[in-house]
Amino acid sequence: MLLATGGAGYIGSHAVRALREAGHPVVVYDDLSEGHADALLGAPLVQGDIRDTPRLTAALREHDVSAVLHFAARCYVGESMEKPELYWSINRDGTRSLLAAMRAAGARALVFSSTCAVFGVPERVPMDEDLPHRPINVYGQTKAAMEEEIRASGLPHVVFRYFNAAGAAPDGTLGERHDPETHLIPLALRAARDGAELVLNGDDYPTPDGTCVRDYVHVCDLAAAHVAGVQRLLSGGASLTCNLGYGQGQSVKQVCAAVRAVTGRPLRTRVGPRRPGDPPELYARADRARRELAWRPQFADLQTIVRHAWQALRD
């Protein structure tokens, strides 16, 4: 049995579905503070706080868990700067709790959901896995600390550094439901649907059209990587850290153009101030995931990502 912490959240729920479709039984451990029970699509749920080590240990023992996929974390950059203690408590201390529970229960491997935010403003793009950790916000700092805790544990592990997760299940059954929503694609789709105005955070960056460039990765491709990662560990493979991205960036204005094309609706925009700490370009070098995990993304097209997100859009 596998256990997914935070498996009722956006990326976690897509990964749980992919794991089950690949024949892996999965139990989800989630406090439902950000996740949604209906996103589990029938997978069993243990509701609990990641910092509750006895409850987590009991869940691991009861379900005879061999490997864990760790998605549970707070993930809003702005909130992390306003509430740093909350982020250190849930993210770093929650990971310490999970590792203690895994040791107590005999769970032997871990796949971890990390982020390119551990790099901060990169010294080069595309960004490879060997860039130094220089996070510029508390969210990135806590994720970097979580990586270090996992490596120090000695457990076999796969650490995935996501770039910009986006999209939804092609059949529309799972999508992105954050509150508040901060991600560009759902915000742009809602603005197009509602006839509202989308604020662009700066248009004077040193990029081809002046707006920030990001590596948008379909959530189902992320989920497929997790299946490959956990299968690597269960078969005795070595620990691994790798980026998950497409190796190409799309600008904010390109995303807006894709939203107009997919929805067939006008999308009004206006330029607002830059957000502090936004690097001009972030996109991955992800050769390692392709080489080590035979990861073959299926949805590496911006309009496909936007179309799937549009089909799943709900409030």
Legacy VTK file of the C-alpha trace (Angstrom):
# vtk DataFile Version 3.0
C-alpha trace
ASCII
DATASET POLYDATA
POINTS 315 float
0.000 0.000 0.000
1.068 3.564 -0.735
0.165 6.611 1.339
-0.182 10.103 -0.101
0.003 13.000 2.328
-1.951 15.951 0.961
-3.452 13.616 -1.610
-6.744 15.544 -1.725
-5.033 18.650 -3.109
-4.531 19.727 -6.703
-1.394 17.812 -7.684
-1.872 15.113 -5.067
-5.333 14.106 -6.303
-4.129 13.782 -9.893
-1.184 11.668 -8.714
-3.438 9.454 -6.580
-5.661 8.826 -9.575
-2.670 7.984 -11.798
-1.220 5.640 -9.184
-4.505 3.778 -8.791
-4.905 3.492 -12.551
-1.391 1.991 -12.643
-2.493 -0.677 -10.167
-1.110 0.783 -6.927
-3.483 0.821 -3.941
-3.325 4.239 -2.242
-4.604 5.658 1.033
-4.697 9.432 1.450
-3.719 11.315 4.607
-5.020 14.882 4.492
-6.472 17.436 6.902
-8.682 18.843 4.095
-7.660 22.402 4.931
-6.792 22.904 1.250
-7.853 19.623 -0.351
-11.267 18.281 -1.329
-12.627 14.876 -0.350
-14.513 14.509 -3.629
-11.194 14.813 -5.510
-10.166 11.408 -4.157
-12.621 9.652 -6.507
-13.170 6.863 -3.991
-9.656 6.447 -2.604
-9.687 5.859 1.173
-9.023 8.892 3.366
-7.515 9.271 6.822
-8.198 12.815 7.970
-5.416 14.206 10.116
-2.716 16.824 10.585
0.717 16.001 9.156
2.230 17.123 12.477
0.214 14.527 14.441
2.942 11.885 14.490
1.017 9.228 16.481
-1.995 9.431 14.152
0.223 9.326 11.094
2.177 6.365 12.485
-1.066 4.511 13.175
-2.266 5.120 9.610
1.002 3.845 8.160
0.844 0.710 10.312
-2.856 0.040 9.786
-2.499 0.127 6.011
0.899 -1.596 5.915
2.387 1.239 3.889
5.604 0.522 2.023
6.166 3.961 0.428
4.887 7.501 0.911
4.236 10.323 -1.538
4.523 13.608 0.342
2.417 16.457 -1.085
1.219 18.025 2.175
2.469 21.612 2.501
1.424 25.249 2.448
2.322 26.674 -0.948
1.498 30.399 -1.261
4.520 32.648 -1.618
2.797 35.798 -0.351
1.256 34.020 2.631
4.631 32.509 3.508
6.073 36.004 3.931
3.135 37.083 6.094
2.977 33.894 8.203
6.472 32.393 8.261
5.893 30.475 11.499
2.945 28.654 9.912
5.088 27.601 6.954
7.969 26.372 9.072
5.537 24.466 11.277
3.519 22.722 8.554
6.208 22.299 5.918
9.451 21.578 7.763
8.067 20.299 11.072
5.381 18.330 9.247
8.104 16.619 7.239
10.003 15.802 10.415
6.803 14.290 11.802
6.316 12.214 8.657
9.877 10.910 8.730
9.528 9.919 12.393
6.257 8.131 11.627
7.809 6.315 8.673
10.710 5.115 10.820
8.327 3.912 13.520
6.045 2.112 11.070
8.736 0.688 8.793
7.742 2.529 5.622
10.835 2.403 3.495
10.712 4.972 0.662
9.536 8.507 -0.028
8.614 10.585 -3.077
8.627 14.294 -2.267
6.858 17.214 -3.920
9.399 20.047 -4.009
9.629 23.187 -6.126
11.889 25.277 -8.323
11.406 28.016 -5.690
14.348 26.448 -3.837
16.615 28.047 -6.465
15.363 31.616 -6.041
16.520 33.879 -8.869
18.534 31.473 -11.036
22.001 32.295 -12.232
21.198 30.597 -15.555
18.300 29.191 -17.571
17.330 26.564 -18.427
17.646 25.585 -14.772
19.380 22.290 -14.004
19.258 20.367 -10.751
22.737 21.434 -9.668
22.002 25.134 -9.277
22.653 26.406 -5.741
19.739 26.823 -3.345
19.086 30.563 -2.909
15.376 30.830 -2.115
14.036 34.388 -1.893
10.854 33.669 0.079
9.855 31.617 3.098
7.967 29.091 0.970
11.140 28.283 -0.969
13.200 28.249 2.206
10.905 25.706 3.849
10.883 23.481 0.778
14.685 23.541 0.699
14.698 22.596 4.386
12.270 19.741 3.682
14.619 18.400 1.019
17.493 18.473 3.484
15.478 16.665 6.164
14.640 13.917 3.670
18.225 13.482 2.521
19.459 13.417 6.106
16.951 10.677 6.980
18.768 8.090 4.885
15.500 6.862 3.381
15.504 6.023 -0.325
13.792 8.996 -1.950
12.839 10.753 -5.149
12.616 14.544 -4.936
10.684 16.268 -7.709
11.178 19.994 -8.227
8.070 21.205 -10.016
7.973 24.190 -12.248
4.502 25.720 -12.907
1.864 23.031 -12.472
-1.176 23.733 -14.637
-4.101 22.138 -16.432
-6.568 19.486 -15.340
-7.628 15.918 -16.021
-8.674 15.669 -19.701
-12.083 14.253 -18.745
-12.842 17.263 -16.537
-13.268 15.251 -13.334
-10.324 16.880 -11.542
-9.115 20.450 -11.741
-7.544 23.306 -9.863
-9.480 24.580 -6.843
-7.378 26.894 -4.710
-8.800 29.438 -2.307
-7.490 32.008 -2.868
-6.507 31.277 -6.448
-3.122 32.737 -7.347
-2.162 30.835 -10.507
-2.236 32.627 -13.838
-4.131 30.163 -16.025
-7.227 29.724 -13.809
-7.253 33.459 -13.069
-7.155 34.253 -16.796
-9.865 31.700 -17.573
-12.145 33.104 -14.887
-11.589 36.622 -16.166
-12.475 35.538 -19.717
-15.555 33.682 -18.483
-16.794 36.523 -16.300
-15.851 39.441 -18.540
-13.480 40.684 -15.862
-10.097 42.325 -16.217
-6.857 40.426 -15.634
-3.967 42.357 -14.096
-0.563 41.654 -15.612
2.194 42.029 -13.036
4.580 44.121 -15.076
5.371 44.285 -18.793
8.888 45.700 -18.713
10.919 42.550 -18.044
13.900 41.681 -20.280
11.875 39.040 -22.166
10.626 39.016 -25.778
7.259 40.621 -24.937
8.120 42.209 -21.578
6.154 39.771 -19.403
7.477 36.975 -17.200
8.238 33.604 -18.767
7.425 30.365 -16.958
7.560 26.625 -17.649
3.906 25.473 -17.458
3.691 21.706 -16.881
0.484 19.717 -17.237
-0.582 18.241 -13.912
-1.160 14.826 -15.504
2.440 14.768 -16.712
3.505 15.547 -13.143
1.307 12.691 -11.934
2.906 10.299 -14.421
6.340 11.212 -13.089
5.213 10.249 -9.587
4.136 6.831 -10.793
7.568 6.349 -12.343
9.303 7.682 -9.234
7.582 5.409 -6.759
8.036 2.405 -9.035
11.753 3.164 -9.161
11.989 3.096 -5.376
9.822 0.018 -4.913
12.050 -1.886 -7.338
15.175 -0.934 -5.362
16.345 1.982 -7.489
18.699 4.635 -6.147
17.587 7.957 -4.722
17.089 10.742 -7.242
16.450 14.495 -7.402
15.115 15.906 -10.647
13.264 18.803 -12.201
9.844 18.392 -13.781
9.385 20.869 -16.595
9.233 20.990 -20.369
12.413 22.966 -20.902
10.633 25.840 -22.585
8.939 28.935 -21.278
5.678 30.701 -22.088
5.120 34.354 -21.312
2.132 35.829 -19.521
0.976 37.377 -22.782
1.283 34.006 -24.543
-0.917 32.458 -21.859
-3.482 35.222 -22.400
-3.454 34.557 -26.140
-4.005 30.834 -25.512
-6.941 31.625 -23.195
-8.566 33.765 -25.898
-8.032 31.041 -28.499
-9.406 28.228 -26.344
-12.411 30.044 -24.873
-13.308 32.100 -27.924
-13.876 35.016 -25.569
-12.144 38.352 -25.192
-9.788 38.695 -22.265
-9.268 42.238 -21.103
-5.953 42.980 -19.423
-4.234 45.915 -17.827
-0.687 46.277 -16.646
-0.075 46.556 -12.921
3.152 46.827 -10.937
5.703 44.070 -10.797
5.487 41.617 -7.930
8.578 41.796 -5.706
10.993 38.958 -6.353
9.542 37.782 -9.679
12.453 36.570 -11.864
12.053 37.352 -15.586
12.454 33.734 -16.735
12.132 30.346 -15.047
12.230 27.192 -17.105
13.680 23.787 -16.532
16.325 21.498 -17.852
14.544 18.185 -17.263
16.795 15.740 -19.104
17.417 13.793 -15.903
13.758 12.840 -15.433
13.535 11.677 -19.034
16.754 9.692 -18.744
16.371 8.177 -15.275
12.592 7.657 -15.187
11.778 7.352 -18.886
9.405 10.267 -18.299
7.640 11.125 -21.558
5.261 14.064 -21.155
2.001 13.696 -23.077
0.582 17.213 -22.838
3.492 19.576 -23.504
1.406 22.111 -25.404
0.100 25.334 -23.895
-3.277 25.287 -25.651
-3.866 21.701 -24.492
-3.099 22.715 -20.903
-5.461 25.698 -21.149
-8.213 23.651 -22.832
-8.158 21.001 -20.108
-8.212 23.690 -17.410
-11.175 25.375 -19.140
-13.112 22.103 -19.300
-12.634 21.550 -15.565
-13.208 25.139 -14.441
-15.457 25.419 -11.399
-15.803 27.765 -8.460
LINES 1 316
315 0 1 2 3 4 5 6 7 8 9 10 11 12 13 14 15 16 17 18 19 20 21 22 23 24 25 26 27 28 29 30 31 32 33 34 35 36 37 38 39 40 41 42 43 44 45 46 47 48 49 50 51 52 53 54 55 56 57 58 59 60 61 62 63 64 65 66 67 68 69 70 71 72 73 74 75 76 77 78 79 80 81 82 83 84 85 86 87 88 89 90 91 92 93 94 95 96 97 98 99 100 101 102 103 104 105 106 107 108 109 110 111 112 113 114 115 116 117 118 119 120 121 122 123 124 125 126 127 128 129 130 131 132 133 134 135 136 137 138 139 140 141 142 143 144 145 146 147 148 149 150 151 152 153 154 155 156 157 158 159 160 161 162 163 164 165 166 167 168 169 170 171 172 173 174 175 176 177 178 179 180 181 182 183 184 185 186 187 188 189 190 191 192 193 194 195 196 197 198 199 200 201 202 203 204 205 206 207 208 209 210 211 212 213 214 215 216 217 218 219 220 221 222 223 224 225 226 227 228 229 230 231 232 233 234 235 236 237 238 239 240 241 242 243 244 245 246 247 248 249 250 251 252 253 254 255 256 257 258 259 260 261 262 263 264 265 266 267 268 269 270 271 272 273 274 275 276 277 278 279 280 281 282 283 284 285 286 287 288 289 290 291 292 293 294 295 296 297 298 299 300 301 302 303 304 305 306 307 308 309 310 311 312 313 314
